[in-house]
Amino acid sequence: MSVVDTARAWIEQDPDDETRAELQQLVDAGDTDELDARFAGRLQFGTAGLRAELGAGPLRMNRVVVTQAAAGLARFLIDTGRQRSVVIGYDGRVNSDVFARDSAEVMRGLGLEVTLLPSALPTPVLAFAVRHLGVGAGVMVTASHNPPRDNGYKVYLGGDDDGSQIVPPVDGLIADAIDAVAAGSISDLARGTDYTVATNTLVDAYVAATAATVTTPVLAPADQPKVVYTAMHGVGWQTARAVFAAAGFAEPEVVPEQIEPDGAFPTVSFPNPEEPGAMDLAIARGVAVGADLVIANDPDADRLALAIPVESGSGSGSGVPSFRRLSGNEVGWLLGWRAAARAAAAGTTGTLAASIVSSPALSRVAARHGLGYRDTLTGFKWVSRVPDLLFGYEEALGYLVDPSVVRDKDGISAALDLLSLADELAASGSTIADHLEAFAAEFGAFASGQVATRVDDLSRIGEIMASLRSAAPTSLGGLDVTATTDYLDGVEGFPPSDILRYDLTGDARVIVRPSGTEPKVKVYIDTVASTPAEAQSLVDALAGAVRPLVS
C-alpha cells in the first residue's frame, strides 16, 4: 500500500475534523515527503508512555493514536488479570481534555470501570488518585514541560505497583496490545459514556494528605518569608494554593501573566523552568515585591524550581537585589537533608534515593544519618520503586518528599516542604542561602554541571558513544580517571543501559548518556571540594575537557 493510500485509510477512521483536514491537504498536494514523515512508523509506547507533537498520522499525537493507546492499555489490564478499573487525568495543554474523554469512552466501552478527574489538574493529583481510589491503572494526558505543540500520555499502575509509573517489561506488553488495536480501525471500537466524573472531594483528599506532610508553621502568616509563585501557564496554581492554605502558609504573590492554564504558553518559548529565561517574569516579580523565595511549577506541576535573592556585585549598583535559581541538585540536597533529619527525629529508618546522574551529595547525607542509599536509572519510574523509600529526587527538578502520599515526583508537595523549611529558618534568623552554606560545612562543597550536544542526525549519538568506548579517556580536566563503568555491560542492580561513568581523583565524577527525550548526548559533571568556588572551578575545567569528546 502506498503512503497516500495509507493516509486515506487513516482519514477514514479519524474522528477529528482538524487532523482529517490536515492530512487530506497533504494527500491532495501529493506531499509524499511529509506523509512519509508522518507514516514511516508509529510512536513507540515506552516507559514514558507517549509524547510527541500534535498532528495527524501515527508519528504524531492525535485522537486516533490516543484511542489506540487507551484500547491497548484496557486490553492489557483485561488480558493480564489486573483490576479492571482506571482513573484518567489531564492538564491544560491543547486537546488534553479531548484525549482524556476519548480514553474514558473507549475504556468504558471495553468494560472497565472508569473515573475521569473533574477538571484540568496537576499530574501529582492523578498519581495520588490511583492509590486513593484503589484502581488498576491511571492515565495522565500531559506533555509535562515539553514545547507548546506537544502532548503526551503517561501511565501508572495500581496493585503491587503501588501507583508508580510503568517500567519494563510492562511497557512492552502494553505496546504489543496497542499494536494489535492499531491493526484494525478505531471505528470498530465500542464506546461508553457512562463513566464516572470524580467530584472535588478527591482533590480535597490530595490537598489534605499533602498539607499533612509538614508541621504547623512556626511564624504567623504575616511574618513568614514572602513568596512569589508561577504556574508557567500550567495547572498547578489552584491546587498549590489550596495546599499552602490548608498547611497554614500565607498565599504567595503570583505572576499574573502565567497563573492560568494556557496551552499556547504565550510568555515562554519553552515552558520548562530549567530553560534560560523561563523564570524571568517570576524573578522580575520577586524583585518588585521584595520576595524571599521565587518558586515555579512546570505546566503539570510535577517539577519545582526555586530562586533565592542575592546581593548584586559592584558595577550595576551594589545592594540591588537579584535572584539566583538553584540547581535541581541543590534543592535535592536541602530536601533530602530535611527528610533525613525528620527520620532521625522520629527514630525511623529507610532509604534516600536519586538517579545516577544526580549529585552524590545525597549519599553523604544518608551515610551521616545512618540511612540507606540507592542510585537508580534516570526517571522517577525507577526512583519511586526503591524499597523503604523516605525521599527521592532527580536533578531535573523532580522531588518525592512523602512516598506515602504520591509515588512519583510532586512539585506541589516539594514546594510546601520548601515553604516549611524557609519558615523554620526565618524563625531562627536564617535563610535558604545560609542553609546552603551550612550544608557545605556539614557534608562538603558539592558542585554540578552539564554539557549537552544536540545532533541533527540521530546516528551521531551512537557514533559519539562508540568513540568513547573505543578510546576511553585516562584523564579529564587535569584529574586522573580512576575507574570507568560501562552500564551497557551490565552493572549489579541496573539493566543494561547506554551510560558511561568515569570516576576521577578527588571524588569527582563524569557521566555520559544519550538523552531519553531529545536528540542530545548529555554529560553530567559532579565535584566536591573544600569550598564552593573550588568545586565550581573543577566543574568548569571538566566541562572544557569533555566538550570536544561529545561534539
C-alpha positions in Angstrom: 0.0 0.0 0.0 1.4 3.4 -0.9 1.8 6.1 1.7 -1.1 8.0 0.1 -3.4 5.0 0.4 -2.3 4.6 4.0 -3.1 8.2 4.7 -6.5 7.8 3.1 -7.2 4.8 5.3 -6.2 6.9 8.3 -8.5 9.7 7.3 -11.5 7.3 7.2 -11.1 6.4 10.9 -10.0 9.8 12.2 -12.8 11.4 14.3 -11.1 14.8 14.4 -12.1 17.4 11.8 -8.9 19.3 12.1 -6.4 16.5 11.7 -8.5 14.9 9.0 -8.4 18.1 7.0 -4.6 18.5 7.7 -4.0 15.0 6.3 -6.3 15.5 3.4 -4.5 18.6 2.4 -1.2 16.7 2.3 -2.8 14.0 0.2 -4.3 16.5 -2.2 -0.9 18.2 -2.6 0.9 15.0 -3.2 3.3 15.8 -0.4 4.8 12.4 -0.1 7.8 13.7 1.8 5.6 15.0 4.6 3.4 11.9 4.5 6.4 9.7 4.9 7.5 11.7 7.9 4.0 11.0 9.5 3.7 7.4 8.4 7.3 6.0 8.5 6.4 4.2 11.7 4.4 4.9 14.8 5.0 6.5 18.2 6.7 4.0 20.4 5.0 3.3 23.7 7.7 3.1 26.3 8.3 3.8 30.0 7.4 7.4 29.4 4.2 6.4 27.6 3.7 8.5 24.6 4.9 12.0 23.8 5.1 13.9 20.5 3.9 17.0 18.6 0.2 17.3 17.9 -0.8 16.5 14.3 -2.2 13.8 12.0 -0.6 10.4 11.5 0.8 7.6 13.6 4.0 9.5 14.5 2.1 12.4 16.0 -0.2 12.9 19.0 -3.9 12.8 17.9 -7.2 11.2 18.7 -6.5 8.1 16.6 -3.2 7.4 18.4 -4.7 8.1 21.8 -7.7 5.9 21.2 -5.5 3.1 20.1 -3.4 3.6 23.3 -6.4 3.6 25.5 -7.8 0.5 24.0 -4.4 -1.3 24.2 -4.0 -0.4 27.8 -7.5 -1.6 28.6 -6.9 -4.9 26.9 -3.6 -5.3 28.7 -5.4 -4.9 32.1 -8.0 -7.4 31.0 -5.6 -10.0 29.5 -3.2 -9.9 32.4 -6.0 -10.3 35.0 -5.3 -6.9 36.6 -8.1 -4.9 38.2 -10.4 -3.6 35.5 -10.5 0.0 36.7 -8.8 3.2 35.7 -8.6 6.8 36.7 -7.8 9.4 34.0 -6.5 13.0 34.4 -5.4 15.7 32.1 -3.6 19.1 32.1 -4.3 22.4 30.3 -2.5 21.6 27.0 -4.2 21.7 23.7 -6.5 18.7 23.3 -5.6 17.2 26.7 -9.3 17.2 27.7 -10.3 15.7 24.4 -7.8 12.9 24.6 -8.9 12.2 28.2 -12.6 11.9 27.2 -11.7 9.7 24.3 -9.8 7.4 26.7 -12.6 7.3 29.1 -15.2 6.4 26.5 -13.0 3.7 24.9 -12.0 2.1 28.1 -15.6 2.1 29.4 -16.7 0.6 26.1 -14.3 -2.3 26.8 -15.9 -2.9 30.2 -13.5 -1.1 32.6 -14.7 1.0 35.5 -13.6 4.5 34.6 -13.2 7.6 36.7 -12.4 10.9 35.0 -10.9 13.7 37.1 -13.3 16.7 37.3 -11.1 19.3 35.6 -7.6 20.0 34.3 -5.4 19.1 37.3 -1.7 18.5 38.2 -0.1 15.2 37.5 0.5 14.5 41.2 -3.3 14.6 41.8 -3.7 11.8 39.2 -0.8 9.8 40.7 -2.4 10.2 44.2 -5.8 9.2 42.8 -4.5 5.8 41.6 -3.8 4.7 45.1 -6.6 6.7 46.8 -9.2 5.0 44.6 -7.5 1.7 44.5 -7.7 1.3 40.8 -5.8 -0.9 38.4 -4.2 1.9 36.4 -4.0 5.6 35.9 -3.6 7.7 32.8 -2.4 11.3 32.7 -2.7 13.2 29.5 0.2 15.6 29.6 3.5 16.5 27.9 4.8 18.0 31.2 7.4 20.6 30.3 7.8 19.8 26.6 7.3 22.5 23.9 3.8 24.0 23.5 2.7 21.9 20.5 3.5 18.6 22.2 1.2 16.4 24.2 1.6 13.0 25.8 0.2 10.0 27.6 1.6 8.8 30.9 0.6 5.5 32.6 0.6 4.5 36.2 -0.3 1.1 37.7 -2.0 0.2 40.9 -2.0 -3.0 42.9 1.6 -4.3 43.5 3.0 -1.3 41.6 1.5 1.0 44.2 0.8 3.9 41.9 4.2 4.1 40.2 4.8 4.7 36.6 5.2 1.7 34.3 8.6 0.0 33.8 9.8 -2.9 31.6 8.6 -5.4 30.7 5.1 -3.9 31.3 5.7 -1.1 28.8 6.4 -3.7 26.0 3.3 -5.7 26.8 1.2 -2.6 26.6 2.9 -1.6 23.4 2.1 -5.0 21.9 -1.6 -4.6 22.9 -1.7 -1.2 21.3 -0.1 -2.6 18.1 -2.9 -5.2 17.9 -5.5 -2.5 18.2 -3.8 -0.4 15.6 -4.0 -3.3 13.1 -7.7 -2.5 12.8 -9.8 0.6 12.7 -10.8 2.6 15.8 -14.2 3.0 14.2 -14.9 -0.6 15.3 -14.2 0.0 18.9 -17.2 0.3 21.3 -17.5 3.4 23.3 -19.3 4.1 26.6 -20.3 7.4 28.1 -21.5 6.1 31.4 -18.1 6.6 33.1 -17.8 8.4 36.5 -16.6 12.0 36.8 -14.9 12.4 40.1 -16.0 15.2 42.4 -13.8 17.7 44.0 -13.7 15.6 47.2 -10.9 13.6 45.5 -8.9 16.8 45.0 -9.7 17.8 48.6 -8.2 14.4 49.8 -5.0 15.2 47.9 -4.9 18.7 49.5 -5.4 17.3 53.0 -2.9 14.5 52.6 -0.2 16.8 51.2 -0.8 19.6 53.7 -0.3 17.0 56.5 3.3 16.2 55.3 4.6 19.3 57.1 4.2 20.6 60.6 2.3 23.8 61.5 4.3 26.9 60.6 6.4 28.5 63.3 5.6 32.0 62.1 2.3 33.7 61.7 1.3 34.2 58.0 2.2 37.9 58.1 5.7 37.1 59.4 6.5 34.3 57.0 9.0 34.7 54.2 7.5 36.4 51.2 7.0 34.0 48.2 6.3 34.6 44.5 4.7 31.7 42.6 4.3 30.9 38.9 2.4 28.1 37.3 4.1 28.8 34.0 0.8 28.7 32.2 0.1 25.3 33.7 -2.5 23.7 36.1 -0.6 24.0 39.4 -1.9 27.2 41.0 -5.4 26.3 42.3 -4.2 23.1 43.8 -1.0 24.5 45.2 -2.9 27.5 46.6 -5.3 25.2 48.5 -2.4 23.0 49.8 -0.5 26.1 51.1 -3.6 27.4 52.8 -4.5 24.1 54.4 -1.0 23.8 55.8 -1.2 27.3 57.3 1.1 29.3 55.0 0.4 32.7 53.6 -0.8 32.9 50.0 2.1 33.7 47.6 2.3 36.6 45.3 1.6 35.3 41.8 2.9 36.1 38.3 -0.5 37.1 36.8 0.6 36.6 33.2 1.4 33.0 33.8 -1.0 31.9 36.6 -3.9 30.5 34.5 -3.6 27.4 32.2 -2.9 28.4 28.6 -1.8 25.7 26.1 -0.2 28.4 23.9 2.3 29.3 26.6 2.5 32.9 25.3 5.2 34.2 27.7 7.8 31.4 27.4 9.3 29.8 24.3 9.9 26.6 26.2 7.7 26.0 29.3 10.4 24.3 31.4 11.7 26.2 34.5 15.2 24.7 33.8 15.4 26.6 30.5 17.2 30.0 30.3 14.7 32.8 30.5 11.7 30.7 31.6 11.6 32.2 35.1 12.4 35.8 34.1 8.8 37.1 34.7 8.7 35.3 38.1 12.1 36.7 39.1 11.1 40.2 38.0 8.0 39.9 40.2 10.2 38.7 43.0 12.4 41.8 42.7 9.3 44.0 42.5 7.7 42.7 45.7 10.9 42.0 47.7 10.4 38.3 47.8 12.4 35.8 49.8 11.7 32.9 47.5 10.5 32.5 43.9 9.0 29.1 43.2 7.9 27.8 39.8 6.0 24.6 38.9 6.2 23.3 35.4 2.9 23.1 33.4 1.7 19.8 35.0 3.2 20.7 38.4 5.2 17.6 39.0 8.5 19.6 38.9 9.7 22.5 41.0 12.2 25.3 40.5 13.5 27.7 43.2 15.2 31.0 43.1 16.6 33.0 46.1 17.7 36.6 46.4 21.4 37.5 46.3 23.1 40.9 46.5 24.4 42.0 43.2 28.1 42.9 42.9 29.5 46.3 42.2 29.2 47.8 38.8 25.4 47.7 38.5 24.6 49.2 41.8 25.8 47.3 44.9 22.9 46.3 47.1 20.4 45.9 44.3 18.6 42.6 44.7 18.8 39.9 42.1 17.9 36.2 42.2 19.8 33.0 41.6 18.0 29.9 40.5 19.1 26.9 42.5 20.0 23.8 40.6 17.9 20.7 40.9 20.8 19.1 42.9 20.9 22.0 45.4 17.2 21.7 46.0 17.5 17.9 46.3 20.3 18.2 48.8 18.2 20.5 51.0 15.0 18.5 50.9 17.0 15.2 51.3 18.8 16.6 54.4 15.4 17.7 55.7 13.9 14.2 55.2 16.9 12.6 56.9 16.6 14.9 59.9 12.9 14.1 60.2 13.7 10.4 60.1 16.3 10.8 62.8 13.9 12.9 65.0 11.2 10.2 64.6 13.7 7.3 65.2 12.8 5.8 61.9 14.9 4.2 59.2 14.7 4.0 55.5 16.4 4.8 52.2 17.2 8.0 50.3 17.5 7.7 46.6 18.5 9.6 43.5 19.0 9.0 39.8 22.6 8.1 38.9 23.1 11.4 37.1 22.1 13.4 40.2 24.7 14.6 42.7 26.4 12.1 45.0 25.8 14.6 47.9 22.7 12.8 49.0 24.6 9.6 49.6 26.7 11.5 52.2 23.6 12.8 53.9 22.3 9.2 54.1 25.6 7.9 55.5 25.8 10.7 58.1 22.3 9.8 59.3 22.6 6.1 59.3 20.1 5.7 56.4 20.3 3.5 53.3 21.1 5.0 49.9 20.3 3.8 46.4 21.2 5.1 42.9 18.7 4.4 40.2 18.5 4.8 36.5 17.1 8.2 35.3 13.4 8.7 35.6 11.1 8.7 38.5 9.6 5.4 37.5 12.8 3.9 39.0 13.2 6.3 41.9 9.7 5.7 43.2 10.2 1.9 43.3 13.1 1.9 45.8 12.1 -0.2 48.8 11.7 1.7 52.1 12.0 5.0 50.4 12.0 8.1 52.6 12.9 10.7 49.9 14.0 10.6 46.3 15.0 13.1 43.7 16.5 13.6 40.2 18.5 16.6 39.1 15.9 17.6 36.5 13.8 19.3 39.2 11.9 16.2 40.4 11.4 15.5 44.1 9.4 12.9 46.1 9.1 14.1 49.6 6.5 11.7 51.0 6.1 8.4 49.2 3.0 7.5 51.4 1.0 10.2 49.6 2.3 10.2 46.0 4.6 7.6 44.5 6.0 10.0 41.9 7.7 13.4 41.7 5.4 16.1 43.1 6.2 19.8 42.6 3.4 20.9 44.9 4.5 18.8 48.0 8.1 19.8 47.3 7.1 23.5 47.2 5.3 23.1 50.5 8.3 21.4 52.1 10.5 24.3 51.0 8.0 26.8 52.4 8.1 24.9 55.7 11.9 24.9 55.7 12.1 28.7 54.9 9.6 29.4 57.7 11.7 27.4 60.2 14.9 29.1 59.1 13.3 32.6 59.2 12.1 31.9 62.7 15.8 31.3 63.7 17.0 34.3 61.8 18.4 32.3 58.9 17.7 31.9 55.1 17.9 29.3 52.4 21.2 30.8 51.3 22.6 30.4 54.8 21.3 26.8 54.9 23.2 26.0 51.7 26.4 27.2 53.3 25.6 25.1 56.4 25.1 22.1 54.1 28.6 22.7 52.5 30.1 22.9 56.0 28.4 19.7 57.1 28.8 17.5 54.1 31.3 19.2 51.8 31.1 21.8 49.0 29.4 20.0 46.1 29.0 21.4 42.6 27.4 20.1 39.4 27.3 21.0 35.7 26.1 19.7 32.4 27.4 19.7 28.8 24.9 18.8 26.1 25.4 18.2 22.4 22.3 18.4 20.2 22.5 16.4 16.9 20.6 16.6 13.6 21.4 13.0 12.7 20.5 10.5 15.4 23.2 8.2 14.2 25.7 10.7 15.5 24.7 9.8 19.1 25.7 6.2 18.6 29.0 7.3 17.0 29.8 9.5 20.0 29.1 6.8 22.5 31.1 4.2 20.4 34.1 6.6 20.2 34.2 7.0 23.9 34.0 3.2 24.4 36.8 2.6 21.9 39.1 5.2 23.3 38.3 5.7 26.9 39.9 8.9 28.4 42.6 8.3 31.1 42.4 11.9 32.4 39.9 14.8 32.2 40.4 18.4 33.2 43.7 17.5 34.9 42.2 14.7 37.0 43.0 11.1 36.5 40.3 8.6 35.6 40.4 6.1 38.4 37.6 3.9 37.2 35.4 3.5 34.0 32.0 1.9 34.3 30.1 0.9 31.2 26.4 0.2 32.1 25.9 -1.4 28.7 28.0 -4.3 30.0 25.5 -4.7 32.9 26.0 -3.4 36.4 24.6 -5.0 39.5 21.1 -3.6 40.2 20.7 -2.0 36.8 19.5 -3.3 33.4 22.0 -2.8 30.5 21.9 0.9 29.7 23.8 3.2 27.3 25.6 5.0 30.0 29.3 5.6 30.7 30.7 6.7 34.0 34.1 8.0 34.8 35.3 8.3 38.4 38.1 10.7 38.9 40.6 11.6 41.6 39.2 13.8 44.4 35.7 12.2 44.3 34.9 13.9 41.0 32.6 12.1 38.5 31.6 12.4 34.9 28.6 10.5 33.4 27.7 10.4 29.7 24.4 9.2 28.2 22.1 9.9 25.4 19.0 11.9 26.3 15.8 9.9 26.7 13.6 12.7 25.3 15.7 14.8 23.0 18.3 14.3 20.2 21.2 15.0 22.6 24.2 13.4 24.2 24.3 14.7 27.8 27.3 14.9 30.2 26.7 15.2 33.9 29.6 16.5 36.0 29.9 16.4 39.8 32.7 17.5 42.1 33.3 18.1 45.8 35.9 20.3 47.3 36.6 22.4 50.4 34.9 25.5 49.1 32.1 26.1 46.6 34.4 28.2 44.4 36.9 25.4 44.2 34.2 22.8 43.4 32.8 25.0 40.7 36.3 25.6 39.2 36.7 21.8 38.9 33.3 21.6 37.2 34.4 24.3 34.7 37.6 22.5 33.9 35.9 19.2 33.4 33.3 20.7 31.2 36.0 22.1 29.0 37.7 18.7 28.8 34.6 16.7 27.9 33.0 19.1 25.4 35.3 18.2 22.5 34.8 14.5 23.2 31.0 14.7 22.7 30.8 17.3 19.9 
